[in-house]
Amino acid sequence: MKYDNPHMSSHSPRMGNAFTRGFGSLGLKLTGWKLKGKMPDVDKFVIIGVPHTSNWDAISASLAMLASGFKYTFLIKKEWFFWPMGPLFRALGGYPVDRGRGGKAVVQQLTKYIEETDKICIGFPPEGTRSKVSKYKTGFLRVAYAANVPVFICAFDGPNKHVVLDRLFPLTGNIDADAKAIKAYVDENWIGVHPERQK
């Protein structure tokens, strides 16, 4: 299979067709956002979208992924997977999670899913909100460690309206230290759509 999209690697999970890529490209053009950078050369990874300060983050990221043909898995409460929403969510990359069983069970569920899938990228917003936070939630790191996969940063460059495929972030083995280091890196290098909600 030929991977001629400059933002993807041969390892990147793919989805969609000419129509969905065209829709994503048109959406980016109309909203003024652009996709920059390249996905990592790994088959499985966790991706975080940061800094998350606006609804535009999810919109621009979704349009960018559609335009590039990239498939990322996003988490939705299993209660939302009813007809006709269930098939639609699955087609777009949605994955049902049972949060009622607690965080540890969700990590186990996602770890099993990652292990059973050849190529996969699971997305997380580590802030968990568009409001200002002093630290990141660590669920994305717990999944990354449990599944033994790296963490990749997708940055929202608000002033320039760029979705930036930034870098794999080196992990230390200490979840709390990693969460602090990633937030410090993001705050130092990237400015969101609403900077006042970031630091």
C-alpha positions in Angstrom: 0.0 0.0 0.0 1.4 3.4 -0.9 1.4 6.1 1.8 1.8 9.3 -0.1 0.4 11.6 2.5 3.3 13.6 3.9 1.9 13.6 7.4 1.6 9.9 7.8 4.1 7.1 8.1 3.8 3.5 6.8 3.0 2.5 10.4 0.0 4.9 10.7 -3.4 3.3 11.1 -5.6 4.5 8.3 -9.3 5.0 7.5 -11.6 6.7 5.1 -11.7 7.3 1.4 -11.5 10.1 -1.2 -14.8 11.6 0.0 -13.8 11.8 3.7 -10.3 13.1 2.8 -11.9 15.7 0.6 -14.4 16.7 3.4 -11.6 17.0 5.9 -9.5 19.1 3.5 -12.4 21.4 2.7 -13.2 21.8 6.4 -9.6 22.8 7.2 -9.6 25.3 4.3 -12.9 26.9 5.4 -11.9 27.2 9.1 -8.3 28.3 8.3 -6.6 25.5 10.1 -3.6 23.5 8.7 -2.0 20.2 9.6 1.8 20.3 10.2 4.4 17.6 11.1 4.3 13.8 10.8 3.0 10.8 12.7 5.6 8.6 14.4 7.1 5.5 12.9 5.4 3.2 15.4 2.4 0.9 15.0 0.8 1.6 18.4 0.8 4.7 20.5 -1.2 7.0 22.7 -1.8 10.5 21.4 -2.6 13.6 23.4 -4.2 16.8 22.1 -2.7 19.8 24.0 -3.2 22.5 25.1 -7.0 21.8 25.1 -8.5 25.2 25.6 -11.3 25.4 23.0 -14.0 23.4 21.2 -12.0 24.2 18.1 -9.3 21.8 19.2 -11.5 18.8 18.7 -13.0 20.2 15.5 -9.6 21.1 13.9 -8.1 17.8 15.0 -11.0 15.7 13.6 -10.8 17.6 10.2 -7.0 17.1 10.1 -7.3 13.4 10.7 -10.1 13.1 8.1 -8.0 15.0 5.6 -5.0 12.9 6.1 -6.8 9.5 6.3 -5.5 8.8 9.7 -7.5 6.7 12.1 -7.4 7.5 15.8 -9.5 5.9 18.5 -11.4 8.1 20.8 -13.2 7.0 24.0 -16.9 7.4 24.5 -19.1 6.1 27.3 -20.7 2.8 26.3 -24.1 4.2 27.0 -23.9 6.4 23.9 -23.5 3.3 21.6 -27.2 3.0 20.8 -28.8 3.0 17.3 -28.1 5.0 15.2 -25.2 6.6 17.1 -23.3 3.4 17.9 -22.5 2.5 14.2 -21.6 6.1 13.5 -19.3 6.5 16.4 -17.5 3.2 15.5 -17.1 4.3 11.9 -15.4 7.5 13.1 -13.1 5.7 15.5 -15.2 5.7 18.7 -14.6 3.0 21.2 -17.1 2.2 24.1 -15.7 2.2 27.6 -17.4 1.2 30.8 -16.4 3.9 33.2 -18.8 2.7 35.8 -16.3 -0.1 36.6 -13.6 2.4 37.6 -10.3 3.7 36.2 -8.4 0.5 36.7 -10.9 -1.5 34.7 -10.8 1.0 31.9 -7.0 0.8 31.7 -7.3 -3.0 31.5 -10.0 -2.8 28.8 -7.9 -0.5 26.7 -4.7 -2.5 27.2 -6.4 -5.6 26.0 -7.8 -3.7 23.0 -4.3 -2.3 22.1 -2.7 -5.7 22.4 -5.3 -7.3 20.1 -5.1 -4.6 17.4 -2.3 -4.5 14.8 -2.1 -0.7 14.3 -3.8 1.6 16.8 -3.6 5.2 18.1 -5.8 6.1 21.1 -6.4 9.8 21.8 -6.8 11.6 25.1 -7.2 15.2 26.2 -5.1 15.1 29.4 -6.6 18.2 30.9 -10.0 16.5 30.8 -11.6 20.0 30.4 -11.2 23.2 28.4 -10.8 25.2 31.7 -7.5 26.0 33.3 -5.8 23.2 35.2 -2.7 23.0 37.3 -1.8 19.5 36.3 -2.7 16.8 33.8 -4.8 13.7 34.5 -2.7 10.6 34.3 -5.1 8.2 32.6 -3.3 8.4 29.2 0.0 7.5 30.9 -1.5 4.6 32.8 -2.7 3.2 29.5 0.6 3.8 27.8 2.6 2.1 30.5 0.2 -0.8 30.9 0.2 -1.5 27.1 3.9 -0.6 26.7 3.3 2.0 24.0 4.8 5.5 23.6 3.0 8.8 24.0 2.9 11.2 21.1 2.1 14.9 21.4 -0.4 16.6 19.0 -0.2 20.3 19.7 -2.8 23.0 19.0 -1.0 26.1 17.9 -3.8 28.6 18.4 -2.1 31.8 17.2 -1.2 30.2 13.9 -4.2 27.9 13.6 -2.0 24.8 13.2 -2.6 21.2 14.3 1.0 20.1 14.9 2.1 16.5 14.9 4.9 17.3 17.3 6.9 14.5 18.9 7.1 11.3 20.9 7.8 12.3 24.5 10.4 10.3 26.5 8.9 8.5 29.5 10.8 7.9 32.7 8.9 5.2 34.5 7.4 7.7 36.9 3.8 8.6 35.9 3.5 11.7 38.1 6.9 13.0 37.0 6.0 12.3 33.3 2.7 14.2 33.6 4.4 17.2 35.1 7.2 17.1 32.4 4.8 16.9 29.5 2.7 19.8 30.8 5.8 21.9 31.4 6.9 21.1 27.8 3.5 22.0 26.3 3.2 25.2 28.3 6.7 26.3 27.2 6.4 25.5 23.6 2.7 25.8 22.6 0.0 28.4 23.0 -3.7 27.3 22.7 -6.6 29.0 21.2 -7.5 30.6 24.6 -4.1 31.1 26.3 -5.8 32.4 29.5 -7.1 28.9 30.1 -3.7 27.3 29.7 -1.4 28.4 32.5 
